[in-house]
Amino acid sequence: MLLAVFGGMFLALLLGVPIAASIGFSCLAFIPWLPGGLDRAMFFVGQRMVVTADSFTLLALPFFILAGTLMSHGGIAKKLTDLAEAISGDFPGGLGIAGIVACMFFGAVSGSGPATVAAIGAIIIPAMLDRGYDAGYAAGLMACAGGIGVLIPPSVPMIVYGVNCAVSITDLFIAGFTPGIIVGLFLMIPTVQIAKKRGYAGAPREGGFSWVMRRVWDAKAALLMPVIILGGIYSGVFTPTEAGIVAVAYAIVHGFFTRELSLNGLCKAIIEAAIITGSCVFLMGAASAFAKLLHMKDVPNLITNLIFNVTTNKYLILLMFNIVFLLGGMFIDTLSNILIFCPIFLPLAVKIGVDPIHFGIFVITNLALGMVTPPMGVDLFVAANIAKRPFEQVMKGSIPFMLWNLVAVLLITYFPILSLWPLKLFR
């Protein structure tokens, strides 16, 4: 049965069938084991898609996606980048460090990796090229730094994981901060090393401390947004879903008040968010039906027993998880990996003593790295398009950053305290 189900899905993917449709078609492989045959299978898939979409918690997804697109069109990225560059100054690799810091700030607004690469990379990459930075270095760095966008909350993959695996989204948001900062710090290591070797430097500051503080003041509205949204969630003032609504309202008011969001930009942001949301909800519905059928046939326990027959060592199993999700990120997008594999592997993770919050965080950290590994490598493609350079050149330039990112992934995987200590502090 497993061969028919997963074999059919991956065959459809190889043939170029959209992943949501591939997952839906793979549900048909369960027909011989379902009473009622094809009619029952089709009804079941349709029912699960409706049930999945009919969720108050899931409403956070379209609102945070819309807030991210509004901020991308509303000039927020430029203010964050100017602030980060003012702080880093002419330090070796200063522009690269500014890009990483800006990605951290923007990640607290957009919740999306590709959106972070597009918004911050469109400003930082041309500036780095103008100052003599190698294109592969500049684009490769920003492609890796964009992955921080799905770690620093609010995060779209965290919302999807929380809904799909019945885990608190608020807890996931709290736990994501430290791993996001760790990945950013680890990316700064090769940024500075290579910059010193090649003589790359940032732009000299135009003034002293007061000039830097003016940049902070200029970016106050951008910096205040995550404080209001995340502070409201953590303090219990509003739920993650309500926070999404607040984020959209804040983004619109901020954009129109500063006159950086035009009516045309608003329309483009709404259309982009609608397309992304529609594809996400359709994908989640198909994956929900697929996961439910797998649980009905006791597939998670079957896989757990199969793995336990090979090894019961917790650290080897964690390494296996890393390999599965890193390889999965190379061929399948982030949300699809979460929807397909997490319901299967989460019961096994819990059996070996892994906290569901920690499991979700290190899975998303793995998948963030997967977004810069070919052939999927969506962040690499975005960065290559911005730099107007061949994909191969950008991929080569990203290798040092990917290796240090991998070290951060392993650190977060094997030291759960890095994810869970903020939860203990808040509780």
C-alpha positions as CSV (number, residue, x, y, z in Angstrom):
1,M,0.0,0.0,0.0
2,L,2.7,2.5,1.0
3,L,4.5,1.8,-2.3
4,A,1.4,2.6,-4.3
5,V,0.6,5.7,-2.3
6,F,4.0,7.4,-2.2
7,G,5.1,6.0,-5.5
8,G,2.1,7.4,-7.3
9,M,2.6,10.8,-5.6
10,F,6.3,11.1,-6.6
11,L,5.6,9.8,-10.1
12,A,3.0,12.6,-10.5
13,L,5.5,15.2,-9.3
14,L,8.2,13.9,-11.7
15,L,5.6,14.3,-14.5
16,G,5.1,17.9,-13.6
17,V,1.7,17.7,-12.0
18,P,1.1,20.5,-9.4
19,I,1.9,19.2,-5.9
20,A,-1.6,19.8,-4.5
21,A,-3.1,17.8,-7.3
22,S,-0.4,15.1,-6.9
23,I,-1.3,14.7,-3.2
24,G,-5.0,14.6,-4.1
25,F,-4.5,11.9,-6.7
26,S,-2.4,9.8,-4.3
27,C,-5.5,9.6,-2.1
28,L,-7.0,7.5,-4.9
29,A,-4.5,4.8,-4.1
30,F,-6.5,4.1,-0.9
31,I,-9.6,3.1,-3.0
32,P,-9.0,-0.7,-2.6
33,W,-8.9,-0.2,1.2
34,L,-12.0,2.1,1.5
35,P,-15.6,0.8,1.6
36,G,-17.6,2.4,-1.2
37,G,-14.7,2.6,-3.7
38,L,-14.1,5.7,-5.8
39,D,-17.3,7.6,-4.8
40,R,-16.4,7.2,-1.1
41,A,-12.8,8.3,-1.7
42,M,-13.8,11.4,-3.7
43,F,-16.4,12.4,-1.1
44,F,-13.8,11.9,1.7
45,V,-11.2,14.1,0.0
46,G,-13.8,16.9,-0.7
47,Q,-15.0,16.7,2.9
48,R,-11.5,17.0,4.4
49,M,-10.7,20.0,2.2
50,V,-13.8,21.8,3.5
51,V,-13.2,20.9,7.1
52,T,-9.5,22.0,6.9
53,A,-10.5,25.4,5.4
54,D,-13.2,25.9,8.0
55,S,-10.8,26.8,10.8
56,F,-10.7,30.1,12.8
57,T,-7.0,29.6,13.6
58,L,-6.2,29.1,9.9
59,L,-7.6,32.7,9.2
60,A,-4.2,33.9,10.6
61,L,-2.6,32.6,7.4
62,P,-4.2,34.9,4.8
63,F,-4.0,37.9,7.1
64,F,-0.2,37.5,7.7
65,I,0.4,36.8,4.1
66,L,-1.5,40.0,3.2
67,A,0.4,42.0,5.8
68,G,3.7,40.8,4.3
69,T,2.7,41.8,0.7
70,L,1.5,45.2,2.0
71,M,4.8,45.8,3.7
72,S,6.7,44.7,0.6
73,H,4.9,47.4,-1.4
74,G,4.8,50.0,1.3
75,G,8.5,50.9,1.6
76,I,9.1,49.1,4.9
77,A,12.1,47.2,3.5
78,K,14.0,50.4,2.5
79,K,13.7,51.8,6.0
80,L,14.9,48.6,7.7
81,T,17.8,48.3,5.3
82,D,18.9,51.9,5.8
83,L,18.8,51.3,9.6
84,A,20.8,48.1,9.4
85,E,23.4,49.7,7.1
86,A,23.7,52.7,9.4
87,I,24.4,50.3,12.3
88,S,27.0,48.1,10.5
89,G,28.8,51.1,8.9
90,D,32.1,50.4,7.2
91,F,32.8,47.2,9.1
92,P,34.2,44.4,6.8
93,G,31.2,42.9,5.0
94,G,29.1,45.7,6.5
95,L,26.6,45.6,3.7
96,G,26.2,41.8,4.0
97,I,25.7,42.2,7.8
98,A,23.1,44.9,7.1
99,G,21.3,42.6,4.8
100,I,21.2,39.8,7.4
101,V,19.9,42.2,10.2
102,A,17.3,43.6,7.8
103,C,16.1,40.1,7.0
104,M,15.7,39.5,10.7
105,F,13.6,42.6,11.1
106,F,11.6,42.0,7.9
107,G,11.1,38.4,9.0
108,A,9.1,39.8,11.9
109,V,6.8,41.4,9.4
110,S,6.5,39.1,6.4
111,G,6.7,35.5,7.7
112,S,7.9,34.3,4.2
113,G,11.4,33.4,2.9
114,P,11.0,34.3,-0.7
115,A,9.2,37.6,0.2
116,T,12.1,38.5,2.5
117,V,14.7,37.7,-0.2
118,A,12.7,39.8,-2.8
119,A,12.1,42.8,-0.5
120,I,15.5,43.1,1.2
121,G,17.6,41.6,-1.7
122,A,16.2,44.1,-4.2
123,I,17.8,46.8,-2.1
124,I,21.0,45.2,-0.7
125,I,22.1,43.1,-3.7
126,P,22.4,46.1,-6.2
127,A,24.1,48.1,-3.5
128,M,26.7,45.4,-2.9
129,L,27.3,45.0,-6.7
130,D,27.8,48.8,-7.0
131,R,30.5,48.6,-4.3
132,G,32.4,45.8,-5.9
133,Y,31.1,42.8,-4.1
134,D,31.1,39.5,-6.1
135,A,27.6,38.7,-7.5
136,G,27.7,35.1,-6.2
137,Y,28.7,36.3,-2.7
138,A,26.0,39.0,-2.6
139,A,23.1,36.9,-4.1
140,G,24.1,33.7,-2.3
141,L,24.2,35.5,1.1
142,M,20.8,37.1,0.6
143,A,19.3,33.8,-0.5
144,C,20.4,32.2,2.7
145,A,19.5,35.1,4.9
146,G,16.0,35.1,3.4
147,G,15.4,31.8,5.2
148,I,15.3,33.7,8.5
149,G,12.0,35.1,7.3
150,V,10.3,31.8,8.2
151,L,12.0,31.5,11.6
152,I,11.4,34.9,13.1
153,P,7.7,35.1,14.0
154,P,5.1,35.6,12.7
155,S,5.9,32.7,10.3
156,V,3.6,31.2,7.7
157,P,5.1,27.7,8.0
158,M,4.7,27.9,11.8
159,I,1.0,28.7,11.3
160,V,0.6,25.7,8.9
161,Y,2.5,23.4,11.3
162,G,0.5,24.5,14.3
163,V,-2.9,24.0,12.5
164,N,-1.9,20.7,10.9
165,C,-0.3,19.1,14.0
166,A,-2.6,20.7,16.7
167,V,0.3,22.7,18.3
168,S,0.0,26.1,19.9
169,I,0.9,28.8,17.3
170,T,1.7,31.3,20.1
171,D,4.2,28.8,21.6
172,L,5.8,28.3,18.2
173,F,6.1,32.1,17.7
174,I,7.8,32.4,21.1
175,A,10.2,29.5,20.4
176,G,11.2,30.7,16.9
177,F,13.0,33.8,18.0
178,T,16.3,32.3,19.3
179,P,16.8,29.9,16.3
180,G,16.2,32.8,13.9
181,I,18.9,34.9,15.7
182,I,21.3,31.9,15.8
183,V,21.0,31.3,12.1
184,G,21.6,35.1,11.5
185,L,24.7,35.1,13.7
186,F,26.1,32.0,12.0
187,L,25.6,33.5,8.6
188,M,27.6,36.6,9.7
189,I,30.7,34.4,10.3
190,P,31.4,33.6,6.6
191,T,30.1,37.0,5.7
192,V,32.9,38.7,7.7
193,Q,35.6,36.0,6.8
194,I,35.1,36.3,3.1
195,A,34.8,40.1,3.2
196,K,38.1,40.4,5.1
197,K,39.8,38.1,2.6
198,R,38.4,40.0,-0.4
199,G,38.5,43.5,1.0
200,Y,34.7,44.1,1.0
201,A,33.4,46.9,3.3
202,G,30.2,48.7,4.0
203,A,29.4,52.3,3.4
204,P,31.1,54.8,5.8
205,R,28.6,56.4,8.3
206,E,27.6,59.9,7.3
207,G,27.5,61.0,11.0
208,G,27.9,59.8,14.6
209,F,25.6,58.4,17.2
210,S,22.9,61.1,16.6
211,W,22.8,60.3,12.9
212,V,22.3,56.6,13.6
213,M,19.5,57.5,16.1
214,R,17.8,59.5,13.3
215,R,17.8,56.4,11.2
216,V,16.2,54.5,14.1
217,W,13.6,57.2,14.4
218,D,12.9,57.1,10.7
219,A,12.3,53.3,11.0
220,K,10.2,53.6,14.2
221,A,6.9,52.6,12.6
222,A,8.6,49.5,11.0
223,L,10.2,48.5,14.3
224,L,7.0,49.1,16.2
225,M,4.9,46.7,14.1
226,P,6.4,43.4,15.4
227,V,6.4,44.8,19.0
228,I,2.6,45.5,18.8
229,I,1.7,42.2,17.0
230,L,3.9,39.8,18.9
231,G,3.5,41.7,22.2
232,G,-0.2,41.5,21.8
233,I,-0.1,37.7,21.2
234,Y,2.3,36.9,24.0
235,S,0.5,39.1,26.5
236,G,-2.9,37.5,25.6
237,V,-4.4,40.7,24.3
238,F,-5.3,39.0,21.1
239,T,-5.0,35.6,19.4
240,P,-2.7,34.9,16.4
241,T,-5.7,35.2,14.1
242,E,-6.7,38.6,15.5
243,A,-3.0,39.6,15.4
244,G,-3.1,39.0,11.6
245,I,-6.0,41.4,11.3
246,V,-4.1,44.0,13.4
247,A,-1.1,43.5,11.1
248,V,-3.1,44.2,8.0
249,A,-4.7,47.3,9.5
250,Y,-1.3,48.6,10.7
251,A,0.3,47.9,7.3
252,I,-2.4,49.8,5.4
253,V,-2.5,52.8,7.8
254,H,1.3,53.0,7.9
255,G,1.5,52.8,4.1
256,F,-1.0,55.5,3.4
257,F,0.1,57.7,6.2
258,T,3.7,57.7,4.9
259,R,2.4,57.9,1.3
260,E,4.6,54.9,0.4
261,L,1.7,52.6,-0.4
262,S,-0.4,53.7,-3.4
263,L,-3.8,52.5,-4.4
264,N,-2.1,50.6,-7.2
265,G,0.3,49.0,-4.7
266,L,-2.6,48.1,-2.4
267,C,-4.3,46.3,-5.3
268,K,-1.2,44.4,-6.2
269,A,-0.6,43.4,-2.6
270,I,-4.1,42.0,-2.3
271,I,-3.9,40.1,-5.6
272,E,-0.5,38.6,-4.6
273,A,-1.8,37.6,-1.2
274,A,-5.0,36.1,-2.7
275,I,-3.0,33.9,-5.1
276,I,-0.6,32.7,-2.4
277,T,-3.5,32.1,0.1
278,G,-5.6,30.2,-2.5
279,S,-2.7,27.8,-3.3
280,C,-1.9,27.3,0.4
281,V,-5.5,26.5,1.4
282,F,-5.9,24.1,-1.6
283,L,-2.6,22.4,-0.7
284,M,-3.6,22.1,3.0
285,G,-6.9,20.6,2.1
286,A,-5.4,17.9,-0.1
287,A,-2.7,17.2,2.4
288,S,-5.2,17.0,5.3
289,A,-7.1,14.2,3.4
290,F,-3.9,12.4,2.6
291,A,-2.7,12.6,6.3
292,K,-6.1,11.4,7.6
293,L,-6.1,8.4,5.3
294,L,-2.5,7.6,6.4
295,H,-3.6,7.7,10.0
296,M,-6.7,5.5,9.3
297,K,-4.4,2.9,7.9
298,D,-2.0,3.3,10.9
299,V,0.9,4.3,8.7
300,P,2.7,6.5,11.3
301,N,2.8,3.5,13.8
302,L,4.0,1.3,10.9
303,I,6.8,3.7,10.1
304,T,7.7,4.1,13.8
305,N,8.0,0.3,14.3
306,L,10.0,0.0,11.1
307,I,12.5,2.7,12.3
308,F,12.6,1.2,15.9
309,N,13.6,-2.1,14.3
310,V,16.7,-0.4,12.9
311,T,17.6,1.9,15.8
312,T,16.1,3.3,19.0
313,N,18.9,5.9,19.5
314,K,17.3,9.3,19.8
315,Y,20.2,11.1,18.2
316,L,20.4,8.9,15.2
317,I,16.6,9.3,14.7
318,L,17.0,13.1,14.9
319,L,19.8,12.9,12.3
320,M,17.4,10.9,10.1
321,F,14.8,13.6,10.5
322,N,17.3,16.2,9.4
323,I,18.2,14.2,6.3
324,V,14.6,13.6,5.4
325,F,13.6,17.3,5.7
326,L,16.8,18.6,4.0
327,L,16.2,16.2,1.1
328,G,12.5,17.1,1.1
329,G,13.3,20.8,1.0
330,M,15.5,20.1,-2.1
331,F,12.5,18.8,-4.1
332,I,9.3,20.0,-2.5
333,D,8.3,23.4,-1.1
334,T,8.2,24.1,2.6
335,L,4.5,23.9,3.2
336,S,4.1,20.6,1.3
337,N,6.9,19.1,3.4
338,I,5.2,20.1,6.6
339,L,1.8,18.9,5.5
340,I,3.0,15.5,4.1
341,F,5.8,14.5,6.6
342,C,5.0,16.1,9.9
343,P,1.8,14.2,10.7
344,I,3.8,11.0,10.0
345,F,7.0,11.7,11.9
346,L,5.5,13.7,14.9
347,P,4.2,10.6,16.7
348,L,7.7,9.0,16.4
349,A,9.3,12.2,17.6
350,V,7.1,12.3,20.7
351,K,7.8,8.7,21.4
352,I,11.6,9.4,21.6
353,G,11.0,12.4,23.9
354,V,11.0,15.3,21.5
355,D,8.8,18.2,22.4
356,P,6.3,19.0,19.5
357,I,7.3,22.6,19.7
358,H,11.0,21.8,19.3
359,F,10.2,19.3,16.5
360,G,8.3,22.0,14.6
361,I,11.1,24.6,15.0
362,F,13.9,22.3,13.9
363,V,11.8,21.0,11.0
364,I,11.2,24.6,9.8
365,T,14.9,25.4,10.3
366,N,15.8,22.5,8.0
367,L,13.2,23.5,5.4
368,A,14.5,27.1,5.5
369,L,17.9,25.7,4.4
370,G,16.1,23.6,1.8
371,M,14.8,26.8,0.2
372,V,18.4,27.5,-0.9
373,T,19.3,24.0,-2.0
374,P,18.7,23.0,-5.7
375,P,16.8,21.8,-7.6
376,M,13.9,23.5,-5.7
377,G,16.0,26.4,-4.2
378,V,13.3,29.0,-4.6
379,D,15.3,31.6,-2.7
380,L,18.3,31.1,-4.9
381,F,16.1,31.7,-8.0
382,V,14.8,34.9,-6.5
383,A,18.3,36.2,-5.6
384,A,19.6,35.2,-9.1
385,N,16.8,37.1,-10.8
386,I,17.6,40.2,-8.7
387,A,21.3,40.0,-9.3
388,K,20.7,39.2,-13.0
389,R,23.3,36.5,-12.8
390,P,23.3,32.8,-13.8
391,F,21.7,30.5,-11.2
392,E,24.9,28.4,-11.1
393,Q,27.0,31.4,-10.1
394,V,24.7,32.3,-7.3
395,M,24.5,28.7,-6.1
396,K,28.4,28.5,-6.0
397,G,28.5,31.7,-4.0
398,S,26.0,30.4,-1.5
399,I,27.9,27.3,-0.5
400,P,29.9,28.8,2.4
401,F,26.7,30.3,3.8
402,M,24.8,27.0,3.4
403,L,27.5,25.1,5.3
404,W,27.4,27.5,8.3
405,N,23.6,27.4,8.1
406,L,23.8,23.6,8.3
407,V,25.9,23.9,11.5
408,A,23.2,26.2,13.0
409,V,20.5,23.6,12.0
410,L,22.3,20.8,13.8
411,L,22.9,23.0,16.9
412,I,19.2,23.8,17.0
413,T,18.2,20.2,16.5
414,Y,20.4,18.7,19.2
415,F,20.0,21.4,21.8
416,P,16.3,21.8,22.4
417,I,16.9,24.4,25.1
418,L,17.7,26.9,22.4
419,S,14.1,26.7,21.3
420,L,12.3,26.0,24.5
421,W,13.9,28.4,27.0
422,P,11.8,31.4,26.0
423,L,8.7,29.3,26.6
424,K,9.8,28.4,30.1
425,L,10.6,32.1,30.7
426,F,7.1,33.3,29.5
427,R,5.3,30.5,31.4
